[in-house]
Amino acid sequence: MIAVEQWTGKEALLLQQATRSSVRDFAQRLGISARAISYWKKAPGTVCSHDTAQLLDTALSRCNVEERELFRVLLANLRGEPANALADDSARPAPCTVVSHKFLPVYLGEQSALLYAVGAPGPTGPGGLEQHVIPVESHPARTSTVHIYACGIAVMHVEEHRRVDTLTELAVWRYRTYVKERAWAGDRISRLLQQHASDEDRVGLPPAPQYVLSAYELRHTSWTGPGLDTGLHLLSTPSVLVDRQDPGNVVPLGTGVEDAKFRARWTHPEAIAFGGGVSRGVAGWSGVAYHPQSDERALTMTQIVALELDVQALWALSSHVLHMIEDGLDPVMPTGYGWRFMRGAYVRLTTARPTETAQHRVMREAILATSELPDRLRAAQDALRESDL
């Protein structure tokens, strides 16, 4: 049995981490307000009241074996005591195989109609956005497709399989390729526009993709338990492993950093864990990581990619609207894609469906929360309504 003589914000937050709960879910689990958990983050040394301590004791007693073991290890680390709980091979850097998915969105506006007309119809994603897909010439190590949305957005999707010895190695590769991938994607989209434009069409040079978001499917690894949790968090938040002061020459942050993260069972406080059966996933601002298991209840990476494609398209579209407003301009949108379209996309993404599994709902909510897309959609919707679009 694990006993906590005095619950403070520190121990309470460790229990949240061990149960892999969001702030809202953990608050519901305890029967308290989410504000209390936010306060613990600001003042972790605060001693919990007697009533709150009892709620935490009850929550701990209801944890499963894995959650209790993770809490015990985290608590031992907090107290500076030896954990002696897990095999060393589960909590250290190790080789792994991942499938990297990069999403590079760009606003094309009316020009997107040229590519939409020649693309093959693609499946409608969770956001209900109509899209056509065009394969892009690449090399055998990866596949690339451009997803053209009728609302004026193109999203380049690049899939690559990689085997790495450490996650630091993967993080360096990831950041070093970002600048190149943005230029490459912009060039390919520009070539496609030129290729399919008629003599009457005036094709301008499209802007470069705004950013790159990554999603990783972790396929082969020796990590288990807390080691797997740390690996997924590092996959979704690689910035803690590298020095990015020179974007053109990102380098490892230092020797032993990744080892220290694994020893400490590190997890990012703002990332949100989700799962599907025995599978595990983590959503962060800069990426998503998922480790599927052979379980009929598990999510598939295809479901995650489908959601990310719609999320990235709507992020780019709402960014276009908000940037125009910030520049003192009236927003311009393709016909039929004004504030009502934004409202419909918001409702489809944020509303659970009767056929949606609990695992899919948790994944969707985690990605939407870390991307902050719902807030941007509402802001863009209000701006378009004020402009009568």
C-alpha positions, 0 to 999 in steps of 0.5 A: 500500500502507498500512504501519503501522510500529508497531501500537498499540491505536489503529491496531488499533481503526481497522482494526476500524472500517474492516472494520465488524466487531463485537468478536467477529468482529474477534477471530475475524478476527485469531485472538485473544481478544475480551479483547485488543480490549476492553483496546485500548479501555481502553488505546489507546496500548498497543503490540502485541506482535510476534505480534499486529502480524503478525496485524494486518498480515495482516488489513490485507492481506486487506481489500478495496479499500473497507476499505483506503481507509477505514482509510487515511483513518482513519489519516490523521485519527489522524496529523493528515495530509491524507487527500485520498481522497474527494470532499467531497460524500461526507463532509458533511451533505446532504439525504436521504429517510428512512422513520421507524419508531417502536416504542412498547411497553406492558404491558397484561396481561390487558386485552390479550385485549380487543384481541387478540380484535378484531385481525386475525391478523398474521404471526409474527415471528422470536420466534415470538410470536402477534400480532393487528394493529389499524390506528389512525386517523392522518393521510396523512403516516403510518400507525400500527398496534397489534400486540397480543401474546397474552403481554400486550403492545401495541406501537404502530408508527408509520411516517412518510416525511421529507425533511430537509436535515441529520441534526441536523434529523431528530434534533431532530424525533425527540426533540421528538416522543418525548414527544408520541408516547408520550402519543398512543399511550397515549391511542389504546390506552386508547380502543381498550380502552374501545371494545371493552370490554363492560359487565362488563369493568373497564378500567383506564387503561393505563400510558404506553409505556415508551420509543420506539425508532426504525428508519430506512430511508435511501432517497435520499442522496448519501453514499458510502463513509465518508460513508455510514457516518457518516450511518448511525451518526448516524441510529442515535445522534442524541444526539450532535447535540442538547442534551437537557437540557430534554426538552421543548425539545431543540435542536441541540448547536451549529453545525458539530457535524454537519460535524465528525462527517462530516469525522472520518468519525465512527462510534459505538464501541458501535454494530454494523454489519451489511449485506446484499449491497451494503447497509449497516446500523447497530444502536445502543441507541437505534435502527437505520439501514439503507440498502438497495440494489438487490441480491437478497441485500439485507435488506428493511426489512420483515425488520428491522421484524418483528424489532424488533416482537418485540424490543420486545414481549419487552423490555416483557414482561421489564421488567414482570417485573423491575420487579415483582421490584425492587419486592418483588412476585411477578410476575403473568403472563397464563396460559401465559406464564411462564418456559417461554414466556420460554425458548422466545422466547430460543431462537427469537431467538438460534438460527440457522435453516437457511433464514436468510441470513448477512445476516439472521443478522448483522442479528439478532445486531447488534440483539439485542446492542445491545438487550441483550434476551437478558440480560434474557430470561434474568433474567426467566426465572429470576425466573419460575421461582423464582416457579413461573410 
